[in-house]
Amino acid sequence: MFRMFVSSVIVATAIAAASAASATVITPVGVTASSEWGIWGPTHYRGINVINGSGLEAGLHDGDFNNMWLTWEGTSATLDFDLGADYQLTGINIWNYNSDIELERGAQDFVLSVSLDGVGYSQILAGSLSMGTGGLIPAESFALDGLARYVRLDILNNHGGAWVGLSEVNFTAVPEPAALPLLGAGVGLLGLSLRRRRA
C-alpha cells in the first residue's frame, strides 16, 4: 500500500515538474518606446498598447489603430520591455501593425537583445515580420534562448510609409520564477518521507 502511495507521489511530482517546465506566456509589466504618436488621446498609438492586450482576443489582433503603437517620426524605433522578473525566455510573439489605413507602417526587420540589469544587452535574435492584413491576424512567433529581465526590440525598418508600429508583443518562458523552489520543496518532502519510512 505504501509503495503504491510512493509511486503515486512520484508520478504527481513528475507531472508537476513537466508542468513547471512547460512554457508560460509572459506579459511585460512595462514598456518604453523611443517614439510614440500619442497626440490624439491618452492611449492613441501609445507604446503601452503593445502590452495591454487591447485589440487582442483568442490570440488574434484586430485592425483598429486605437489598439496599436506608432512612432511620432521615423521608420526605425526601439521598444524596451521590463518583464518584472528574471525569466529563461523560450519565445517572443509579435502582432504587427495592422491598421488598413496604411499597412506598410508595420515593422519589417528587427533585432532582439536581452539584459539582466537594463544596461548591458546581448543580441539573441534577428528576424523579419510580414505585413498585416487589416483583418484579424495571429502572432508571428520566434524561438528564443536567453535569461532576461529586460528585452530590447530594435526595429530597423518598415514595409513603407513615414512611420513604424506594432500591435502587441508578449513572451514565453520556462519555468516561472516561483516554480523551481516549489518543485524542489516537493521533491525534498518526498525524500524525507521515504527516508522516515525506511527507518
N, C-alpha and C positions, 0 to 999 in steps of 0.2 A: 504494500500500500504506500509506504513511504517512498519507494523507488518511483512509483507512478507519479507521486506528488512532485518529486525532484525533476522527473522528466518533463512534467507539465511546466514547471517553473523555468527550466532550461529553454523549452520551446517558446514560452512567453518572453523570455529575455532576448532570444534570437529575433523574435518578431519586433520587439521594442528597438533592438539595435538596427534592424533593417529600416524601421520607420524613422529612426533618428538620422539614418544615413540617406534617406530619400530627399530629393531636392525640395525646397520650400521657396515660395515667392517672397521676395524682399522688396517692400516699397520704401524708398528713401524717406528719411524724416525731414530732409531739407534739400534745396537746390538753389544754386546761384548761377544766373545766366550773365554772360559777358555783355549782352544787349537784349532788350525786350521792347516791344512796341508800346503797349500799355497806355495809349493816350485817350482811349475811348471808354475807359471804365477801370475799376479796381482789379478786375480779373481778365479783361480782354487781352489776349495774346501774351499774358504774363508767363514767366518761367515756371511758376507753381503749377500751371496746368499740366505739365508733363509728369507730375507725380500725384495729382489729386484724384485721379480716376474719372474726371469729368469727360463725358462723351464715350466712356468705356462700359460695355455691357456684354457679359458672356464671352469675353475675350476678343470682342470686335469693337473697333472705334468708329464713331460716326464722322460725318463730313461738316459738322458745324464749327466754323472758325473760332467761335467763342470758347471752345474747349481745347484750344491749341496754343502753342507758343510760337512767336515770330520775332525776329530781330528788328530793331529800330532801323538799322542800316547794315549793309554788307551781306555778303553771301558766305561768310565763314563766321564761326562763333564757337564759344566754349560753354559747356554746362558742367558745373561741379556739383556732384551729389554727395550728401552725407548719409551713410547707411544707418547711423545711430549706434553701431557696434562693429566689432571685427567679425567678418564673415569669410569663409572659404567659398569664393564665388565659382559657380559652375556654368552660368549663362547670363545673357542680357536679352531682354525682349524690347524691341523698338517698334512703335507705331509711327510711321512717317507722317509729315504734314499732309492733311487730307481734305482741304477745302477746295471745291471745284472752281473757286474764284480764280485761282492760279496754282494748279497742282505742281508746276515747275519749281515752286518755292521749297519743295521738300528736299531734305538733306540727301546728298549722294555719297561722297566718300568721307570716311571718318576714321579716327584712331581713338583707342580707349586705353587709358592708363590708370593705375591703381596706386594707393598710398595708405599707410597706416597712420601717418601724422598730419596729412594735409599739406605737407611741404615738399617732400621728395616723392616724385611719381615715376613709375616704371611702366612702359608700354607693354600691353599684353595682347592687343588685337588691332588689326587694320581691316576695314570692311567697307562694303558699299550697300546702299539701300535702293530699293525700287521706288518709283514714283507712285504716289497714292492714286486712288481712282475716283474719289469724291463720294463713293458709297461706303458701306461697312467694310472695313479692312481688318485682317488679322495682323498680329505682330510678326515681324521678321526676327528670328531667334538666332543667336550666335553663341557658340560654346566658349566658356572662359575657364581659366585655371589660375586663380590668384587670390591671395589673402589680402583683404582690404577693409578699411573703414570708410575711405573716401575714393570716389571714382570720378575721373575727368573724361568727358566726351568732347573731343575736338572735332568739330565739323569743318571739313576742308573746303567744301563747295556744295552747290545745289544742282538741280536739274535745269535751271534757267531762272530768269527774273531777277529782281533787285534785292530780295530778302531771302532768308532761310529760316525754316521752322521744323518743329516736330509736334506730334500729338501726345504721345505717352511713352514712358520708359519705366521698366522695372527689372529686377534681377532675380536670379535663382541662386541658392547657396545650400551647402550641406556641410556639417549639420548646423542647426541653430545654436547660438552661443550657450544656451542653458541645457542642451540635450546631453552632452558628454558627461557633465557632473552627475546628472540624474541616472544615466546609464551606468556609470561607474559605481554609484551608490547601490544600485540594484544588484549588480554582479557581486559587490562586496558582501551584501546581506546574504546572497545565495551561498557564497563560500563559507561564511560564518555559520550558516545553518547546517551545511554539510559537515563542517568540522565538529560541531557540537554533537551531531547525530552519531558520528563515528566514535566519539569519546564515550 
